[in-house]
Amino acid sequence: MKTLLTFLGASILAITLIAGCGPSEEELRQQELERQQAERDSLERVYEAQMQQMIQDSIAQAQQDSIAKAEQRSQIVYSENGDYAVQVQSWRSEEKANRELDMWKNRGFEKAFVIQYGKEETGDVWYRVRIGRVESREMAENLQHKLSNEYDAQSWISRLN
């Protein structure tokens, strides 16, 4: 019996020691708080990454929209009955005007033309080199912008009769 009591006493002592070696309730609460904080931190990082991606996507979309609008603005649509043209030069010499006309056509502006302005009887005649016949002033402005950017050409918009 003494052996049994000793065995029981040793078992109780061992169980007490084992139970005492585990984390206390305070430690368990602290571990749970740390786990919850780690979860919140992880969710916050995911949220921040998603927000950053949304911002980058928004910027990329805005850039694509801007490029599309610029391309749309840069497209020049000529019209046989358009009310506007862009005048790039004016010469007293018809020969000089025609040489310049050929230069513009060689640059790809097939709708370039020369008009005579003034009165021959007074000798006040000019040969104006113009590009296009476009429907709207906005389209003429697009053409003027293109000529300025690509050829550093000074020009002005003319309303045609």
C-alpha positions in Angstrom: 0.0 0.0 0.0 2.9 2.3 0.8 4.1 1.7 -2.7 0.7 2.6 -4.1 0.6 5.8 -2.1 4.1 6.7 -3.2 3.1 5.9 -6.8 -0.1 8.1 -6.5 1.9 10.9 -4.9 4.5 10.8 -7.5 1.9 10.8 -10.3 0.1 13.8 -8.8 3.4 15.6 -8.4 4.3 14.8 -12.0 0.9 15.9 -13.3 1.2 19.1 -11.3 4.6 19.8 -12.6 3.6 19.1 -16.2 0.5 21.3 -15.9 2.7 24.0 -14.3 5.2 23.8 -17.2 2.5 24.8 -19.7 1.6 28.4 -20.5 -0.5 30.3 -17.9 -3.8 31.8 -18.7 -2.2 35.2 -19.0 0.3 33.8 -21.5 -2.5 32.1 -23.5 -4.4 35.5 -23.7 -1.2 37.3 -24.7 -0.6 34.6 -27.4 -4.1 35.0 -28.7 -3.8 38.8 -28.8 -0.5 38.5 -30.7 -2.1 36.0 -33.2 -5.0 38.5 -33.7 -2.6 41.4 -34.2 -0.6 39.3 -36.8 -3.8 38.5 -38.6 -4.8 42.2 -38.7 -1.3 43.2 -39.9 -1.5 40.6 -42.6 -5.0 41.8 -43.7 -3.7 45.4 -43.7 -0.8 44.5 -45.9 -3.1 42.7 -48.4 -5.4 45.7 -48.4 -2.5 48.1 -49.0 -1.2 45.9 -51.9 -4.7 45.8 -53.4 -5.0 49.6 -53.1 -1.6 50.1 -54.7 -2.6 47.8 -57.5 -5.9 49.7 -58.0 -3.9 53.0 -58.1 -1.5 51.6 -60.7 -4.4 50.2 -62.8 -6.1 53.6 -62.6 -3.0 55.4 -63.7 -2.4 52.9 -66.6 -6.1 53.4 -67.7 -5.7 57.2 -67.6 -2.6 56.9 -69.7 -4.3 54.7 -72.2 -7.3 57.1 -72.4 -5.0 60.0 -72.8 -3.1 58.3 -75.6 -6.4 57.3 -77.3 -7.6 60.9 -77.1 -4.3 62.2 -78.5 -4.4 59.7 -81.3 -8.0 60.7 -82.1 -7.0 64.4 -82.0 -4.0 63.7 -84.3 -6.1 62.0 -87.0 -6.7 64.4 -89.8 -9.8 63.7 -92.0 -9.7 65.7 -95.2 -12.9 66.7 -97.0 -13.4 67.9 -100.6 -16.0 70.4 -99.2 -14.2 71.3 -96.0 -14.4 74.9 -94.8 -10.8 75.1 -93.4 -7.2 74.7 -94.5 -3.9 75.5 -92.9 -1.7 77.9 -94.7 2.0 77.2 -94.3 3.6 79.6 -96.7 2.9 82.5 -99.0 5.1 83.6 -102.0 5.2 86.3 -104.6 6.6 83.7 -107.0 4.3 81.0 -108.4 7.4 78.9 -109.2 8.6 79.1 -105.5 5.1 78.3 -104.2 4.9 75.2 -106.5 8.3 74.0 -105.3 7.2 74.3 -101.7 3.9 72.6 -102.6 5.9 69.6 -104.0 7.9 69.5 -100.8 4.7 69.3 -98.7 3.3 66.6 -101.0 6.6 64.6 -100.7 6.2 64.8 -96.9 2.9 63.0 -97.3 0.4 65.9 -97.5 -1.3 65.0 -100.7 -4.1 67.5 -100.0 -1.7 70.4 -100.2 -2.5 73.1 -102.8 -1.6 76.6 -104.0 -4.1 79.4 -104.4 -3.5 82.7 -106.0 -4.5 85.7 -104.0 -4.6 89.3 -105.1 -5.1 91.3 -108.3 -2.9 90.8 -111.3 -3.7 94.2 -112.7 -2.2 95.8 -109.6 0.7 93.4 -109.4 -0.2 92.6 -105.8 -0.3 88.8 -106.2 0.5 86.1 -103.7 0.7 82.4 -104.1 -0.4 80.7 -100.9 0.6 77.2 -100.0 -2.2 75.5 -98.0 -2.8 72.0 -96.7 -6.1 70.3 -96.4 -9.7 71.0 -96.7 -11.1 69.9 -93.4 -14.7 70.1 -92.0 -14.1 71.8 -88.6 -11.8 74.4 -87.0 -10.8 71.8 -84.5 -9.6 69.4 -87.2 -7.7 72.4 -88.7 -6.1 73.0 -85.3 -5.1 69.4 -85.1 -3.5 69.7 -88.5 -1.8 72.9 -87.5 -0.5 71.2 -84.3 0.9 68.3 -86.3 2.7 70.6 -88.7 4.2 72.6 -85.8 5.3 69.5 -83.9 6.6 67.4 -86.8 8.0 70.1 -89.1 8.4 73.2 -86.9 6.2 74.9 -89.4 4.6 78.2 -88.6 1.1 78.3 -90.0 -2.4 79.8 -89.6 -5.8 78.5 -90.2 -7.7 79.9 -93.1 -11.5 79.7 -93.6 -12.3 78.9 -97.2 -15.2 80.3 -99.1 
